[in-house]
Amino acid sequence: MAKPLSLPFDPIARADELWKQRWGAVPSMAAITSIMRAQQILLGQVDAVVKPYGLTFARYEALVLLTFSKAGELPMSKIGERLMVHPTSVTNTVDRLVRSGLVAKRPNPNDGRGTLATITEKGREVVEAATRDLMAMDFGLGVYDDRECEQIFTLLRPLRVAAEDFEEG
């Protein structure tokens, strides 16, 4: 896919100026638009890195989560909870990983209705290689230093707390 031509101006800054003229200053509009554009840029960059492994960033996140578990497996419900996604998305993600041979599914012996997703040896190899590549490109955030990345995390945390992603403790 061809990269779009760079504009000779910042379209978000321009929209902010026009917004101010029409409705008054609302800094949150420029902030949200910048965050949404940053998400598009970052997702495109990380997806390009993991694509050669047959992954999307969502599938990569699921593999990483499985590697963090003691036994390399988790109930599907726990995967959805930890990744903060709908059960349908978890099923879709895990099923694609199963078709790729990166994850296996089996009935959960502790829950007659539940299913466990287990990372395979191939899945472990793929997640290690993809992680090396993502770390080499700083997950797309190479324009920021470590302190600035920590600041971004800190600035976005109250939004996540307000959305009840987790209990602040």
Backbone as CSV, one residue per row, in Angstrom:
resi,resn,N_x,N_y,N_z,CA_x,CA_y,CA_z,C_x,C_y,C_z
1,MET,0.853,-1.173,0.000,0.000,0.000,0.000,0.898,1.235,0.000
2,ALA,0.608,2.171,-0.864,1.393,3.394,-0.965,1.122,4.306,0.222
3,LYS,2.185,4.942,0.684,2.052,5.889,1.793,1.398,7.165,1.259
4,PRO,0.405,7.697,1.984,-0.227,8.937,1.513,0.777,10.082,1.550
5,LEU,0.557,11.033,0.673,1.432,12.199,0.627,1.298,13.015,1.899
6,SER,2.409,13.535,2.368,2.379,14.391,3.553,1.724,15.718,3.201
7,LEU,0.891,16.197,4.092,0.244,17.489,3.893,1.222,18.600,4.265
8,PRO,1.084,19.772,3.675,1.973,20.887,4.009,1.568,21.606,5.309
9,PHE,0.598,21.032,6.029,0.123,21.623,7.292,-0.391,20.503,8.179
10,ASP,-0.577,20.776,9.448,-1.121,19.801,10.393,-2.641,19.890,10.329
11,PRO,-3.310,18.876,9.774,-4.761,18.963,9.625,-5.507,18.991,10.966
12,ILE,-4.923,18.399,11.996,-5.593,18.425,13.302,-5.486,19.820,13.908
13,ALA,-4.327,20.455,13.776,-4.172,21.833,14.263,-5.110,22.766,13.493
14,ARG,-5.238,22.531,12.191,-6.132,23.359,11.375,-7.584,23.155,11.796
15,ALA,-7.970,21.906,12.031,-9.335,21.639,12.488,-9.579,22.311,13.831
16,ASP,-8.567,22.315,14.692,-8.685,22.965,15.996,-8.925,24.467,15.833
17,GLU,-8.201,25.090,14.902,-8.395,26.523,14.645,-9.817,26.799,14.157
18,LEU,-10.276,25.981,13.206,-11.620,26.167,12.656,-12.687,25.899,13.720
19,TRP,-12.447,24.907,14.560,-13.362,24.587,15.658,-13.499,25.787,16.586
20,LYS,-12.356,26.381,16.947,-12.356,27.553,17.837,-13.187,28.685,17.234
21,GLN,-13.032,28.908,15.932,-13.770,29.977,15.272,-15.274,29.701,15.266
22,ARG,-15.642,28.443,15.103,-17.060,28.111,14.983,-17.745,27.882,16.328
23,TRP,-17.082,27.122,17.237,-17.738,26.730,18.481,-16.985,27.151,19.740
24,GLY,-15.821,27.735,19.582,-15.023,28.112,20.740,-13.954,27.053,21.035
25,ALA,-13.060,27.406,21.929,-11.935,26.527,22.247,-12.411,25.277,22.994
26,VAL,-12.047,24.119,22.457,-12.332,22.830,23.093,-11.078,21.961,22.898
27,PRO,-10.083,22.126,23.775,-8.830,21.375,23.619,-9.015,19.861,23.549
28,SER,-10.076,19.354,24.159,-10.300,17.907,24.123,-10.558,17.400,22.702
29,MET,-11.102,18.246,21.818,-11.333,17.814,20.437,-10.005,17.545,19.743
30,ALA,-9.055,18.445,19.860,-7.742,18.240,19.232,-7.028,17.055,19.886
31,ALA,-7.192,16.905,21.190,-6.537,15.802,21.895,-7.088,14.455,21.423
32,ILE,-8.418,14.317,21.373,-9.001,13.036,20.962,-8.647,12.723,19.521
33,THR,-8.673,13.728,18.665,-8.337,13.499,17.263,-6.885,13.062,17.135
34,SER,-6.001,13.660,17.915,-4.587,13.262,17.901,-4.403,11.842,18.418
35,ILE,-5.120,11.495,19.480,-5.019,10.138,20.032,-5.509,9.117,19.013
36,MET,-6.633,9.403,18.370,-7.175,8.465,17.393,-6.236,8.305,16.191
37,ARG,-5.631,9.396,15.752,-4.682,9.308,14.635,-3.434,8.555,15.071
38,ALA,-2.964,8.805,16.288,-1.795,8.089,16.801,-2.092,6.590,16.857
39,GLN,-3.302,6.217,17.277,-3.674,4.802,17.331,-3.629,4.181,15.932
40,GLN,-4.103,4.905,14.925,-4.049,4.398,13.551,-2.603,4.183,13.103
41,ILE,-1.755,5.161,13.385,-0.347,5.082,12.987,0.330,3.898,13.674
42,LEU,0.172,3.822,14.988,0.834,2.766,15.754,0.330,1.387,15.370
43,LEU,-0.977,1.230,15.225,-1.518,-0.069,14.856,-1.001,-0.490,13.481
44,GLY,-0.931,0.451,12.551,-0.388,0.143,11.221,1.060,-0.304,11.290
45,GLN,1.850,0.367,12.122,3.262,0.016,12.242,3.459,-1.347,12.894
46,VAL,2.776,-1.591,14.009,2.973,-2.874,14.693,2.358,-4.018,13.893
47,ASP,1.234,-3.788,13.240,0.660,-4.836,12.409,1.605,-5.199,11.258
48,ALA,2.283,-4.218,10.683,3.243,-4.489,9.610,4.395,-5.359,10.110
49,VAL,4.802,-5.173,11.357,5.903,-5.959,11.929,5.468,-7.396,12.213
50,VAL,4.255,-7.585,12.715,3.815,-8.940,13.073,3.166,-9.696,11.905
51,LYS,2.839,-8.999,10.820,2.191,-9.645,9.668,3.016,-10.795,9.089
52,PRO,4.335,-10.664,8.954,5.104,-11.795,8.415,4.991,-13.074,9.259
53,TYR,4.570,-12.929,10.500,4.380,-14.086,11.381,2.941,-14.611,11.323
54,GLY,2.138,-14.034,10.440,0.745,-14.441,10.332,-0.111,-13.904,11.462
55,LEU,0.329,-12.808,12.062,-0.359,-12.240,13.217,-0.896,-10.847,12.929
56,THR,-1.849,-10.457,13.742,-2.238,-9.062,13.904,-1.779,-8.699,15.311
57,PHE,-1.833,-7.442,15.671,-1.407,-7.076,17.023,-2.331,-7.725,18.058
58,ALA,-3.621,-7.846,17.753,-4.551,-8.486,18.687,-4.161,-9.942,18.928
59,ARG,-3.789,-10.662,17.870,-3.364,-12.060,18.031,-2.041,-12.135,18.779
60,TYR,-1.159,-11.194,18.492,0.121,-11.138,19.211,-0.130,-10.947,20.711
61,GLU,-1.024,-10.015,21.057,-1.334,-9.773,22.474,-1.847,-11.033,23.160
62,ALA,-2.685,-11.802,22.466,-3.205,-13.038,23.045,-2.085,-14.045,23.280
63,LEU,-1.164,-14.157,22.322,-0.024,-15.064,22.500,0.834,-14.639,23.684
64,VAL,1.113,-13.345,23.780,1.921,-12.847,24.897,1.230,-13.164,26.217
65,LEU,-0.063,-12.934,26.285,-0.806,-13.216,27.503,-0.658,-14.693,27.893
66,LEU,-0.736,-15.581,26.926,-0.569,-17.002,27.219,0.844,-17.311,27.714
67,THR,1.847,-16.620,27.183,3.216,-16.870,27.657,3.401,-16.380,29.089
68,PHE,2.602,-15.394,29.509,2.700,-14.874,30.876,2.068,-15.824,31.898
69,SER,1.196,-16.719,31.449,0.538,-17.635,32.382,1.505,-18.756,32.760
70,LYS,1.370,-19.261,33.974,2.294,-20.288,34.491,2.363,-21.522,33.607
71,ALA,1.201,-22.007,33.187,1.158,-23.248,32.411,1.065,-23.017,30.904
72,GLY,1.081,-21.737,30.476,0.952,-21.441,29.050,-0.464,-21.603,28.541
73,GLU,-1.421,-21.595,29.464,-2.812,-21.721,29.059,-3.706,-20.923,29.993
74,LEU,-4.824,-20.493,29.430,-5.812,-19.730,30.194,-7.205,-20.055,29.679
75,PRO,-8.198,-19.940,30.557,-9.579,-20.043,30.083,-9.881,-18.894,29.109
76,MET,-10.719,-19.185,28.141,-11.088,-18.163,27.157,-11.662,-16.937,27.852
77,SER,-12.459,-17.135,28.891,-13.063,-16.006,29.600,-11.997,-15.126,30.240
78,LYS,-10.946,-15.733,30.750,-9.856,-14.980,31.384,-9.087,-14.175,30.335
79,ILE,-8.923,-14.743,29.136,-8.241,-14.022,28.053,-9.023,-12.759,27.713
80,GLY,-10.338,-12.885,27.563,-11.166,-11.722,27.257,-11.098,-10.671,28.337
81,GLU,-11.128,-11.127,29.581,-11.060,-10.210,30.724,-9.732,-9.455,30.742
82,ARG,-8.639,-10.165,30.559,-7.315,-9.544,30.628,-7.027,-8.636,29.431
83,LEU,-7.524,-9.026,28.256,-7.310,-8.192,27.072,-8.394,-7.136,26.913
84,MET,-9.417,-7.201,27.787,-10.511,-6.241,27.793,-11.240,-6.196,26.457
85,VAL,-11.581,-7.402,25.962,-12.314,-7.511,24.703,-13.528,-8.412,24.893
86,HIS,-14.472,-8.283,24.004,-15.723,-9.052,24.028,-15.416,-10.538,23.797
87,PRO,-16.195,-11.433,24.424,-15.971,-12.871,24.221,-15.947,-13.303,22.747
88,THR,-16.765,-12.672,21.916,-16.767,-13.014,20.492,-15.412,-12.712,19.859
89,SER,-14.802,-11.593,20.251,-13.480,-11.241,19.725,-12.429,-12.245,20.177
90,VAL,-12.524,-12.702,21.429,-11.570,-13.692,21.939,-11.693,-14.979,21.136
91,THR,-12.916,-15.422,20.919,-13.139,-16.654,20.164,-12.550,-16.533,18.768
92,ASN,-12.818,-15.426,18.101,-12.288,-15.193,16.757,-10.758,-15.200,16.767
93,THR,-10.170,-14.475,17.706,-8.712,-14.376,17.792,-8.091,-15.742,18.051
94,VAL,-8.605,-16.447,19.050,-8.041,-17.750,19.406,-8.254,-18.762,18.280
95,ASP,-9.411,-18.744,17.647,-9.659,-19.679,16.544,-8.664,-19.463,15.402
96,ARG,-8.330,-18.226,15.131,-7.335,-17.954,14.080,-5.949,-18.444,14.504
97,LEU,-5.628,-18.281,15.779,-4.349,-18.784,16.287,-4.317,-20.309,16.243
98,VAL,-5.443,-20.952,16.502,-5.532,-22.411,16.416,-5.288,-22.847,14.970
99,ARG,-5.948,-22.194,14.016,-5.776,-22.541,12.590,-4.328,-22.360,12.141
100,SER,-3.610,-21.432,12.784,-2.200,-21.196,12.444,-1.257,-22.150,13.173
101,GLY,-1.795,-22.974,14.061,-0.957,-23.908,14.808,-0.206,-23.268,15.963
102,LEU,-0.611,-22.055,16.356,0.087,-21.332,17.422,-0.551,-21.556,18.793
103,VAL,-1.800,-21.997,18.780,-2.562,-22.235,20.006,-3.384,-23.504,19.804
104,ALA,-3.613,-24.219,20.893,-4.526,-25.362,20.891,-5.645,-25.064,21.881
105,LYS,-6.809,-25.669,21.649,-7.942,-25.506,22.576,-8.316,-26.871,23.125
106,ARG,-8.758,-26.871,24.390,-9.245,-28.105,25.000,-10.257,-27.742,26.071
107,PRO,-11.114,-28.691,26.429,-12.085,-28.421,27.495,-11.357,-28.120,28.801
108,ASN,-11.920,-27.202,29.565,-11.352,-26.854,30.859,-11.794,-27.909,31.877
109,PRO,-10.840,-28.669,32.444,-11.230,-29.714,33.394,-11.842,-29.166,34.689
110,ASN,-11.600,-27.885,34.974,-12.143,-27.254,36.179,-13.485,-26.584,35.952
111,ASP,-13.943,-26.567,34.692,-15.199,-25.894,34.343,-15.788,-26.649,33.159
112,GLY,-16.820,-27.401,33.389,-17.406,-28.245,32.354,-17.834,-27.514,31.097
113,ARG,-18.127,-26.232,31.210,-18.579,-25.463,30.041,-17.444,-24.696,29.382
114,GLY,-16.346,-24.496,30.105,-15.282,-23.616,29.629,-14.272,-24.292,28.720
115,THR,-13.487,-23.465,28.064,-12.440,-23.918,27.155,-11.137,-23.260,27.543
116,LEU,-10.063,-24.043,27.494,-8.720,-23.508,27.733,-8.024,-23.295,26.397
117,ALA,-7.305,-22.204,26.282,-6.440,-21.955,25.134,-5.014,-22.157,25.620
118,THR,-4.245,-22.944,24.871,-2.874,-23.282,25.250,-1.922,-22.898,24.129
119,ILE,-0.867,-22.187,24.457,0.119,-21.827,23.444,0.925,-23.072,23.072
120,THR,1.177,-23.249,21.786,1.972,-24.383,21.306,3.444,-23.983,21.265
121,GLU,4.303,-24.975,21.020,5.730,-24.671,20.888,5.968,-23.720,19.711
122,LYS,5.265,-23.949,18.611,5.360,-23.045,17.460,4.911,-21.637,17.863
123,GLY,3.844,-21.548,18.666,3.365,-20.251,19.142,4.411,-19.543,19.979
124,ARG,5.115,-20.304,20.828,6.178,-19.715,21.647,7.306,-19.171,20.775
125,GLU,7.668,-19.915,19.747,8.733,-19.470,18.835,8.318,-18.201,18.097
126,VAL,7.088,-18.181,17.614,6.584,-17.018,16.872,6.516,-15.789,17.774
127,VAL,6.010,-15.944,18.990,5.875,-14.782,19.882,7.254,-14.236,20.256
128,GLU,8.238,-15.099,20.419,9.593,-14.629,20.736,10.179,-13.832,19.576
129,ALA,10.027,-14.347,18.356,10.563,-13.648,17.177,9.835,-12.318,16.952
130,ALA,8.515,-12.345,17.040,7.737,-11.114,16.836,8.076,-10.086,17.913
131,THR,8.274,-10.547,19.143,8.621,-9.631,20.238,9.967,-8.974,19.985
132,ARG,10.932,-9.738,19.519,12.244,-9.150,19.188,12.084,-8.040,18.150
133,ASP,11.281,-8.299,17.121,11.074,-7.307,16.061,10.336,-6.069,16.582
134,LEU,9.328,-6.268,17.411,8.580,-5.129,17.969,9.460,-4.301,18.904
135,MET,10.265,-4.969,19.703,11.164,-4.240,20.604,12.215,-3.467,19.810
136,ALA,12.665,-4.032,18.692,13.663,-3.360,17.859,13.116,-2.060,17.278
137,MET,11.801,-1.982,17.077,11.206,-0.741,16.553,10.467,0.033,17.640
138,ASP,10.790,-0.303,18.904,10.214,0.395,20.060,8.689,0.465,20.005
139,PHE,8.078,-0.587,19.494,6.611,-0.644,19.387,6.047,0.603,18.697
140,GLY,6.824,1.174,17.788,6.376,2.351,17.044,6.546,3.661,17.780
141,LEU,7.072,3.604,18.999,7.195,4.819,19.818,8.636,5.320,19.916
142,GLY,9.449,4.996,18.929,10.853,5.393,18.941,11.098,6.893,18.916
143,VAL,10.086,7.684,18.582,10.259,9.140,18.590,10.224,9.697,20.014
144,TYR,9.870,8.833,20.982,9.818,9.235,22.387,10.906,8.507,23.166
145,ASP,11.429,9.166,24.191,12.388,8.476,25.064,11.618,7.747,26.165
146,ASP,12.341,7.015,27.009,11.697,6.223,28.062,10.850,7.093,28.989
147,ARG,11.365,8.252,29.368,10.632,9.145,30.266,9.338,9.612,29.622
148,GLU,9.378,9.958,28.361,8.162,10.404,27.672,7.146,9.261,27.544
149,CYS,7.617,8.045,27.316,6.700,6.894,27.264,6.037,6.692,28.618
150,GLU,6.778,6.845,29.682,6.204,6.743,31.029,5.177,7.850,31.255
151,GLN,5.452,9.047,30.742,4.498,10.154,30.871,3.210,9.865,30.099
152,ILE,3.331,9.307,28.903,2.147,8.960,28.114,1.294,7.965,28.896
153,PHE,1.944,6.934,29.434,1.239,5.933,30.237,0.527,6.606,31.404
154,THR,1.225,7.487,32.101,0.664,8.165,33.270,-0.494,9.077,32.881
155,LEU,-0.359,9.791,31.770,-1.439,10.683,31.323,-2.708,9.922,30.933
156,LEU,-2.555,8.738,30.372,-3.719,7.979,29.916,-4.341,7.119,31.014
157,ARG,-3.627,6.891,32.086,-4.119,6.031,33.163,-5.454,6.514,33.767
158,PRO,-5.620,7.805,34.087,-6.914,8.239,34.648,-8.096,7.949,33.722
159,LEU,-7.889,8.016,32.441,-8.949,7.695,31.485,-9.334,6.227,31.623
160,ARG,-8.344,5.363,31.777,-8.595,3.931,31.935,-9.263,3.633,33.275
161,VAL,-8.857,4.359,34.320,-9.490,4.186,35.632,-10.954,4.609,35.548
162,ALA,-11.213,5.756,34.918,-12.588,6.245,34.780,-13.463,5.278,33.978
163,ALA,-12.856,4.561,33.057,-13.596,3.568,32.263,-13.754,2.245,33.009
164,GLU,-13.228,2.212,34.227,-13.302,1.036,35.092,-12.614,-0.173,34.487
165,ASP,-11.479,0.090,33.794,-10.660,-1.018,33.275,-10.134,-1.869,34.411
166,PHE,-9.888,-1.239,35.544,-9.334,-1.925,36.711,-9.598,-1.077,37.947
167,GLU,-9.427,-1.688,39.089,-9.603,-0.951,40.345,-8.259,-0.349,40.709
168,GLU,-8.255,0.957,40.889,-7.006,1.607,41.264,-6.726,1.302,42.733
169,GLY,-5.510,0.844,42.995,-5.224,0.452,44.372,-3.966,0.965,44.922
